[in-house]
């Protein structure tokens, strides 16, 4: 057997033997065809092509083009910005030395790539299906490839095989076809081999492929893997820094809009992966100056352009929030900044993405993308106002947010759309489940929460068929619910931490999708929801957000909003003392009550007696959210390890 030339025995991929069983399935038939251009936003000329058919009737080995050895501006070097003195460094001249490159793969690499059939294409029907899946379900969240075209009869055209195999990988992961997952694994092996063989010389195309390969995600965050999305992300960011993708392109550069979209795709992935895993971001917001994407950076579908622009914003907010949380730096200034950014994001959300009619509160027609877009918003609210100790009643924001998330997932489940979601949605569901825990001592709340946990478990079961990371989330949820069931103390009355400030984050919605809406708003008003959105008397968050609009372009790279000069952040009548900790004092597990910056009026509180521990949980998905208040979990050993 030919060994993988760049891997040890522990990472060597499975190699098919030459003798294969002939299957009738369309997924198992492959075609050796010539292919027309895979047109991307970045250059029409792209390396690593199949060009024409050789004398045997099979495609010739792809040949890299001379123009693709570097990005248009070469490798990015920023050292002249801090070590130049009187005479500036001439970085262009420094590049003028010969670099020894291998124009073609060596003989072992060629044999290995041929053995993996890295240049084979699936049948036309399968290709069309996978590409359609990719464009409909992946491309809106990663708008970095457009106008994919594959034809059989144009022997003069060329395409990037690495990018094409990566598109097939992403398309297979969001396909409901019976054999999509098995064939996707084959595409992943081919793409991985092409990547490690350094077959594709264009760094921008390589970064595109790296982004798309993150859809595969064959291992959970609980285990170390060089196939995990976080591993691919860091390689993509490293290459992006090499080519200067972190610097805003000048108008004279080609494909300015594409470069921005590619950078912000890496950025959104970084924020979501960091939140999911509780690990540092690969991209520091202080180290890049790429302006946020605008409609001018997108060709074609303007609705998807607006979707991605708003997705970048909410990803940035969630990334900042989780970073402050696990660093222990969520002080007054950073909390105020995040609250205002969240409120403004929802206030300015384009109408086509609204969940409810803002005037009537009625649920708008179903929009799969819009519902996905709202989930990070609710996750951020659950984290921002989550309990830090167990002796306080549930707060408004986590109770409503988690209920909305479960309601949205329930629709996904009913429509068979859970398989079409990215793996990060496992984390969002886990965050909702942990927010539900605070309801366990209150029978009126818990009756609805138990039904929501049924939905959570059903959705996690669906996810587990595709993503191993769902198995870790299942164990966390199972452990928490097992611990809850051991508790005997319950409070006879319904209690909740009533916060007018937190209610403002839900003025954009109606009762549909939230099973706890009537309970929570009934406690607040005794009858119907109060309209606090009148122009005559804007609430504090709305007023503060409106004063910050002129600085919006800089928010992506700003750590905090200024606190000075903002409208009062709490109801002085109900909260006579300052509700915030010191601006320099981070919130911690010893901080009483909730991680809130608002007035909170609560009924009597009895210690519920539920405690947890994280000593056994070594960096699982979402575990960083447990650290503030889980102090003595002893039920993990009794849970069967069936994953």
C-alpha positions in Angstrom: 0.0 0.0 0.0 1.3 3.5 -0.8 1.7 5.5 2.3 0.6 9.1 2.7 3.8 11.0 2.0 3.3 13.6 4.6 1.6 11.8 7.5 2.5 9.4 10.2 0.7 6.2 10.9 -1.8 7.9 13.2 -3.0 10.3 10.6 -2.8 8.2 7.4 -6.1 8.3 5.6 -7.9 5.2 4.5 -6.8 4.1 1.0 -9.2 2.2 -1.2 -7.9 -0.9 -2.9 -8.0 -1.0 -6.6 -10.5 -3.8 -6.8 -13.9 -2.3 -6.1 -17.3 -3.6 -6.0 -19.5 -2.1 -8.7 -22.5 -0.4 -7.2 -25.6 0.7 -8.9 -26.0 3.8 -6.7 -25.6 7.0 -8.5 -23.4 8.3 -5.8 -20.8 5.6 -6.4 -20.4 6.2 -10.2 -17.7 8.7 -11.0 -17.0 10.4 -14.3 -13.8 11.4 -15.7 -14.8 14.5 -17.5 -13.3 17.8 -18.6 -14.8 20.7 -16.8 -15.6 24.3 -17.6 -14.4 27.1 -15.3 -15.4 27.2 -11.7 -16.0 30.9 -11.9 -15.2 32.7 -8.6 -15.0 36.3 -7.6 -11.3 36.0 -7.5 -9.3 35.7 -10.7 -10.8 33.9 -13.7 -7.4 32.2 -14.1 -6.9 29.7 -11.3 -4.3 27.0 -10.9 -4.4 23.2 -10.4 -6.6 22.5 -13.4 -7.8 19.6 -15.3 -7.3 20.7 -18.9 -8.6 18.5 -21.7 -8.4 14.8 -22.1 -5.3 12.7 -22.7 -4.8 9.9 -25.2 -6.3 7.4 -22.8 -9.6 9.3 -22.6 -8.8 10.4 -19.0 -8.1 13.9 -17.8 -4.5 14.9 -17.8 -2.8 15.8 -14.5 -3.6 19.4 -13.6 -0.9 21.9 -14.2 -0.5 25.0 -12.0 -0.2 28.3 -13.8 2.8 30.6 -13.5 0.7 33.5 -12.3 -0.6 31.8 -9.2 2.4 31.3 -7.1 1.6 34.4 -4.9 -1.2 36.8 -4.3 -1.3 39.9 -6.6 0.8 41.9 -4.0 3.0 39.0 -2.8 3.4 38.1 0.8 2.4 40.8 3.2 5.1 42.2 5.4 4.3 44.9 8.0 7.7 45.2 9.7 8.5 48.5 8.1 5.8 50.0 10.2 7.8 49.6 13.4 11.5 49.1 12.6 12.1 51.6 9.8 14.2 54.6 10.8 15.3 57.5 8.6 15.6 55.3 5.5 12.4 53.2 4.8 12.6 49.5 4.1 12.0 48.6 0.5 9.9 45.5 0.9 9.4 45.1 -2.8 13.1 44.9 -3.4 13.4 42.4 -0.5 11.2 40.0 -2.4 13.5 39.9 -5.5 15.2 36.7 -4.9 14.5 33.3 -6.5 12.3 30.9 -4.6 12.7 27.3 -5.4 9.3 25.8 -6.1 8.0 22.4 -7.2 5.9 23.1 -10.3 4.4 19.7 -10.3 3.7 17.1 -7.6 6.4 14.5 -7.2 5.9 11.0 -8.4 4.8 9.7 -5.0 2.3 12.5 -4.6 0.9 11.9 -8.1 0.4 8.2 -7.4 -1.2 9.0 -4.1 -3.6 11.6 -5.6 -4.5 9.2 -8.4 -5.1 6.4 -5.9 -7.5 8.7 -4.1 -9.2 9.6 -7.4 -8.7 13.3 -6.4 -9.4 14.5 -9.9 -12.6 12.4 -10.4 -16.0 14.0 -10.4 -19.3 12.5 -9.3 -22.1 11.9 -11.9 -23.9 15.0 -13.3 -27.0 14.5 -11.2 -25.0 14.3 -8.0 -22.9 17.3 -9.0 -25.9 19.4 -9.7 -27.5 18.4 -6.4 -24.4 19.1 -4.3 -23.8 22.5 -5.9 -27.4 23.5 -5.5 -27.3 22.5 -1.8 -24.1 24.6 -1.4 -25.5 27.7 -3.1 -28.8 27.6 -1.2 -27.7 26.6 2.3 -23.9 27.4 2.7 -23.2 30.3 0.4 -25.4 32.9 2.1 -23.2 32.4 5.3 -20.0 32.1 3.3 -20.4 34.3 0.2 -17.0 33.5 -1.3 -17.9 31.4 -4.4 -20.3 32.3 -7.2 -21.4 31.1 -10.6 -20.3 27.5 -10.5 -20.4 25.9 -13.9 -19.3 22.5 -14.9 -19.6 21.3 -18.5 -18.4 18.1 -20.2 -17.5 19.2 -23.7 -15.2 22.2 -23.3 -11.7 20.8 -23.3 -10.1 24.2 -23.2 -11.5 25.3 -19.9 -10.0 24.8 -16.4 -11.1 24.9 -12.8 -9.6 24.6 -9.3 -10.0 21.0 -8.2 -9.3 21.8 -4.6 -12.1 24.3 -4.5 -14.5 22.1 -6.4 -13.9 19.1 -4.0 -14.4 21.5 -1.1 -17.7 22.7 -2.5 -18.8 19.1 -2.8 -17.9 18.5 0.8 -20.0 21.5 2.0 -22.9 20.5 -0.3 -22.9 17.0 1.0 -23.1 18.1 4.6 -26.3 20.0 4.1 -27.9 17.3 1.8 -30.7 15.0 2.9 -29.9 12.5 0.2 -29.4 9.0 1.7 -25.8 8.5 0.8 -24.7 12.1 1.0 -22.6 11.7 4.2 -20.7 8.7 2.9 -19.8 10.3 -0.4 -19.0 13.5 1.4 -16.3 11.7 3.4 -14.8 10.7 0.1 -14.8 14.3 -1.2 -13.2 15.4 2.1 -10.3 12.9 1.7 -9.7 14.1 -1.8 -9.8 17.8 -0.8 -7.5 17.2 2.1 -5.0 15.4 0.0 -5.0 18.2 -2.6 -4.5 20.7 0.1 -1.5 18.9 1.8 0.1 18.1 -1.5 0.3 21.9 -2.1 -1.3 21.4 -5.5 -3.3 24.6 -5.5 -0.9 27.6 -5.7 -3.3 30.5 -5.4 -3.5 31.4 -1.7 -6.9 33.0 -2.1 -8.4 29.9 -3.6 -6.8 27.8 -0.8 -8.4 30.1 1.8 -11.8 29.7 0.1 -11.4 25.9 0.2 -10.4 26.0 3.9 -13.5 27.9 4.8 -15.7 25.4 3.0 -14.0 22.4 4.5 -15.1 23.6 8.0 -18.6 22.4 7.1 -17.4 18.8 7.4 -16.3 18.9 11.1 -15.9 15.2 11.7 -14.9 15.4 15.3 -16.3 17.1 18.4 -14.5 19.8 20.4 -14.1 17.4 23.3 -11.3 15.6 21.3 -8.1 16.8 19.7 -8.3 16.6 16.0 -6.5 17.9 12.9 -9.8 17.6 11.0 -11.8 19.9 13.3 -13.1 23.2 12.0 -11.0 25.1 14.5 -7.8 23.5 13.0 -8.8 24.5 9.5 -9.7 28.0 10.7 -6.3 28.7 12.2 -4.6 27.5 9.0 -6.9 29.8 7.0 -6.2 32.8 9.2 -2.4 32.2 9.1 -2.5 32.2 5.3 -4.7 35.2 5.3 -2.2 37.1 7.4 0.6 36.1 5.0 -1.2 37.6 2.0 -2.3 40.8 3.9 -6.0 39.9 3.8 -6.3 41.6 7.3 -5.5 45.0 5.7 -8.3 46.8 4.0 -7.5 46.6 0.2 -6.8 49.8 -1.7 -9.3 50.7 -4.5 -6.6 49.9 -7.0 -6.4 46.2 -6.0 -8.4 43.7 -8.0 -11.4 42.0 -6.4 -11.6 44.4 -3.5 -15.2 43.2 -2.5 -14.2 39.6 -2.7 -11.2 40.1 -0.4 -13.4 41.8 2.2 -16.0 39.0 2.0 -13.3 36.4 2.4 -11.8 38.1 5.4 -15.2 38.6 7.1 -16.1 35.0 6.4 -13.0 34.0 8.4 -13.9 36.5 11.1 -17.5 35.2 11.6 -16.2 31.6 11.7 -13.6 32.6 14.3 -16.3 34.3 16.5 -18.7 31.4 16.3 -16.0 28.7 16.9 -14.6 30.7 19.9 -18.0 31.0 21.4 -18.8 27.3 20.9 -15.5 26.1 22.4 -14.6 28.8 24.9 -11.2 29.2 23.3 -9.3 32.3 22.2 -10.1 33.8 18.9 -7.5 33.5 16.2 -8.2 37.0 14.9 -7.6 40.0 17.2 -9.9 42.9 16.4 -7.0 45.3 17.2 -4.9 43.8 14.5 -6.9 44.4 11.3 -8.4 47.4 9.6 -10.7 45.8 7.0 -13.9 47.8 7.0 -17.2 45.9 7.5 -18.8 44.6 4.3 -21.3 46.7 2.4 -23.7 46.0 -0.4 -21.1 47.3 -2.9 -18.9 44.3 -2.0 -21.5 41.8 -3.3 -22.5 40.8 -6.8 -25.9 39.4 -7.4 -28.4 38.6 -4.6 -28.8 41.7 -2.5 -31.0 39.9 0.1 -28.2 37.4 0.8 -25.8 40.3 0.9 -27.9 42.0 3.6 -28.1 38.7 5.5 -24.3 38.3 5.6 -23.8 41.9 6.6 -26.1 41.5 9.6 -24.6 38.1 10.4 -21.1 39.7 10.6 -22.5 42.2 13.2 -24.1 39.7 15.4 -21.1 37.3 15.2 -18.9 40.2 16.3 -21.1 40.9 19.3 -21.3 37.3 20.4 -17.6 36.9 19.9 -16.8 39.9 22.1 -19.3 38.8 24.8 -17.9 35.3 25.1 -14.3 36.6 25.0 -15.1 39.0 27.9 -16.9 36.2 29.7 -14.2 33.6 29.8 -11.5 36.2 30.4 -13.4 37.5 33.4 -13.4 41.1 32.0 -17.1 41.6 31.6 -17.2 44.9 33.5 -19.5 47.9 33.4 -18.1 49.4 30.2 -18.0 46.2 28.2 -21.4 45.1 29.4 -23.0 48.5 28.4 -21.3 48.3 25.0 -22.7 44.9 24.3 -26.2 45.7 25.5 -26.4 48.8 23.2 -24.9 46.9 20.3 -27.4 44.1 20.7 -30.4 46.4 21.0 -29.3 48.5 18.0 -28.6 45.3 15.9 -32.2 44.2 16.4 -33.6 47.7 16.0 -31.9 48.1 12.6 -32.4 44.5 11.3 -33.8 44.7 7.7 -37.5 44.1 7.6 -37.3 41.0 5.5 -35.5 39.2 8.4 -38.0 40.2 11.1 -39.6 37.2 13.0 -42.7 39.2 13.9 -44.6 42.1 12.6 -43.3 45.0 14.7 -46.7 46.7 14.9 -49.0 43.8 15.5 -46.7 41.2 17.0 -48.0 38.6 14.5 -45.6 35.9 13.3 -44.3 36.7 9.8 -44.2 34.1 7.0 -41.6 31.4 7.6 -38.1 32.3 6.5 -35.4 29.7 7.2 -32.5 32.1 7.0 -34.1 34.8 9.2 -34.7 32.3 11.9 -31.1 31.1 11.8 -30.0 34.8 12.0 -32.0 35.4 15.2 -30.6 32.5 17.2 -27.2 34.1 17.9 -29.1 37.2 19.2 -31.0 35.0 21.7 -27.8 33.2 22.6 -26.1 36.4 23.4 -28.9 37.5 25.7 -28.9 34.2 27.5 -25.2 34.5 28.2 -25.2 38.2 29.0 -27.9 37.9 31.7 -27.2 34.3 32.8 -27.2 33.5 36.5 -23.8 33.4 38.3 -25.1 31.9 41.5 -27.8 29.4 42.2 -29.7 31.3 44.9 -31.6 33.7 42.7 -34.7 33.2 40.6 -34.5 33.1 36.8 -34.1 36.3 34.9 -36.3 37.6 32.1 -33.8 37.5 29.3 -32.5 33.9 29.7 -36.0 32.6 30.2 -37.5 34.3 27.1 -34.4 33.8 24.9 -34.1 30.1 25.6 -37.8 29.6 25.0 -37.6 31.5 21.6 -34.6 29.3 20.6 -36.4 26.1 21.4 -39.5 27.4 19.5 -37.4 28.1 16.4 -35.7 24.7 16.6 -39.1 23.1 17.0 -40.0 24.5 13.6 -36.7 23.3 12.1 -37.6 19.8 13.5 -41.1 19.8 12.1 -39.9 20.9 8.6 -37.0 18.4 8.5 -34.4 21.2 8.4 -32.2 20.3 11.3 -29.8 18.5 8.9 -29.4 21.7 6.9 -27.9 23.6 9.9 -24.2 24.3 10.5 -22.5 22.6 13.4 -22.4 25.8 15.4 -26.2 25.5 16.0 -25.4 22.7 18.4 -23.8 25.2 20.7 -26.7 27.6 20.5 -29.0 24.8 21.5 -26.7 23.9 24.4 -26.7 27.5 25.6 -30.5 27.5 25.6 -30.6 24.2 27.5 -28.3 25.6 30.2 -30.4 28.7 30.5 -33.5 26.5 31.1 -31.9 25.0 34.2 -32.7 28.1 36.3 -36.4 27.2 36.0 -36.2 23.9 37.7 -37.4 25.0 41.2 -40.6 26.6 39.9 -43.4 24.2 39.0 -45.2 26.6 36.7 -42.1 27.4 34.7 -40.8 23.8 34.8 -43.9 22.4 33.3 -43.2 24.3 30.1 -39.5 23.8 30.4 -39.8 20.0 30.5 -41.6 20.1 27.1 -38.8 22.3 25.8 -36.2 19.9 27.0 -38.0 17.2 24.9 -37.5 19.3 21.8 -33.9 20.0 22.7 -33.2 16.2 23.0 -34.9 15.4 19.8 -32.9 18.1 17.9 -29.6 16.9 19.5 -30.5 13.4 18.3 -30.9 14.7 14.8 -27.6 16.6 15.0 -25.8 13.5 16.3 -26.3 11.7 13.1 -24.1 14.2 11.3 -21.8 15.9 13.9 -20.0 14.2 16.7 -20.0 17.4 18.7 -23.7 16.8 19.4 -22.7 13.8 21.4 -20.8 16.0 23.9 -23.7 18.4 24.1 -26.0 15.5 24.7 -23.9 14.4 27.6 -23.9 17.9 29.1 -27.6 18.2 28.9 -28.1 14.7 30.2 -25.8 15.4 33.2 -27.6 18.6 34.0 -31.1 17.1 33.8 -30.0 14.1 35.9 -28.7 16.5 38.6 -32.0 18.4 38.5 -34.0 15.3 39.0 -32.1 14.5 42.2 -33.2 17.8 43.7 -36.2 17.7 46.1 -36.7 21.4 46.8 -39.4 23.3 44.9 -41.0 26.6 45.4 -44.7 26.8 45.4 -44.9 30.2 43.8 -43.7 31.4 40.4 -40.8 33.8 40.9 -38.8 35.7 38.3 -36.3 38.5 38.4 -38.4 41.3 36.8 -36.2 43.7 34.8 -37.7 46.4 32.7 -34.4 46.9 31.0 -34.3 43.2 29.9 -37.8 43.4 28.6 -36.7 46.0 26.1 -34.8 43.4 24.1 -38.0 41.6 23.4 -40.2 44.5 22.3 -39.5 43.4 18.7 -41.4 40.1 19.1 -44.8 38.6 19.7 -45.8 35.5 21.7 -45.5 33.0 18.9 -42.4 30.8 19.1 -42.1 31.5 22.9 -44.0 29.1 25.1 -43.2 31.1 28.3 -44.3 34.5 26.8 -47.7 34.6 28.6 -46.2 33.6 31.9 -43.5 36.1 31.9 -45.4 39.0 30.5 -48.4 38.2 32.7 -46.2 38.6 35.7 -44.9 41.9 34.4 -48.2 43.6 33.6 -51.0 41.3 34.8 -52.6 41.4 31.4 -51.0 42.4 28.2 -47.5 43.5 27.1 -46.8 47.2 27.5 -45.7 49.1 24.4 -42.5 50.9 25.4 -41.4 51.7 21.8 -43.2 55.0 21.3 -41.3 57.8 19.6 -42.4 60.2 22.3 -40.7 58.4 25.1 -37.9 56.3 23.9 -36.5 53.7 26.4 -33.0 54.1 27.6 -31.5 51.5 25.3 -33.2 53.0 22.2 -32.1 56.5 23.2 -28.5 55.4 23.8 -28.4 53.4 20.6 -29.6 56.3 18.6 -26.9 58.5 19.9 -24.3 55.9 18.9 -25.4 55.5 15.3 -22.9 58.0 13.9 -20.0 55.8 15.3 -21.4 52.6 13.9 -18.7 52.1 11.3 -16.1 51.8 14.0 -18.1 49.4 16.3 -16.5 46.4 14.7 -13.1 47.3 16.1 -14.2 49.1 19.3 -14.0 47.2 22.6 -16.5 49.4 24.3 -18.9 52.2 23.9 -18.3 55.3 26.0 -20.4 55.2 29.1 -20.3 58.9 29.8 -23.3 60.8 28.5 -25.7 57.8 28.1 -29.3 58.0 29.1 -30.0 56.5 32.6 -29.5 52.7 32.4 -31.9 51.8 35.1 -35.2 52.7 36.7 -34.1 55.0 39.5 -37.5 54.6 41.2 -37.0 50.8 41.6 -33.2 50.8 41.8 -31.9 53.7 43.8 -28.3 52.5 43.9 -26.0 52.0 40.9 -26.7 48.5 39.5 -23.2 48.1 37.9 -20.0 47.0 39.5 -17.0 49.2 39.1 -15.9 49.8 35.6 -12.6 48.2 36.4 -14.0 45.4 38.4 -14.8 42.2 36.4 -17.8 40.2 37.3 -17.1 36.9 38.9 -18.8 34.0 40.5 -18.8 35.8 43.8 -20.8 38.7 42.4 -24.3 38.4 43.9 -27.3 37.8 41.7 -27.2 38.0 37.9 -24.8 39.3 35.5 -27.0 42.2 34.9 -26.7 46.0 34.6 -30.3 46.8 35.2 -32.8 47.0 37.9 -34.1 43.7 39.1 -37.1 43.4 41.3 -37.5 39.9 42.8 -39.8 38.2 45.2 -38.5 36.2 48.2 -35.6 33.9 47.4 -34.8 30.6 49.1 -31.5 28.8 48.3 -32.5 26.0 45.9 -29.6 23.8 46.9 -28.6 22.7 43.5 -24.9 22.7 42.9 -22.6 21.5 40.1 -18.9 20.9 39.4 -16.8 21.3 36.3 -13.8 19.5 37.5 -14.7 16.5 35.3 -15.5 18.6 32.3 -12.3 19.4 30.4 -13.1 22.0 27.7 -16.3 20.5 26.3 -18.5 22.5 24.0 -20.0 25.4 25.9 -18.4 24.4 29.2 -17.1 27.9 29.8 -20.7 28.9 30.5 -20.9 26.5 33.4 -17.9 27.6 35.3 -19.6 30.5 37.2 -22.1 28.5 39.2 -21.7 24.7 38.8 -19.7 23.7 41.9 -20.5 20.1 42.9 -21.8 17.9 40.1 -21.5 14.3 41.2 -23.8 12.5 38.8 -21.5 12.1 35.8 -20.2 8.7 36.7 -23.7 7.3 36.8 -24.5 8.4 33.3 -23.8 5.6 30.7 -21.1 6.4 28.2 -23.1 5.4 25.1 -21.5 7.9 22.8 
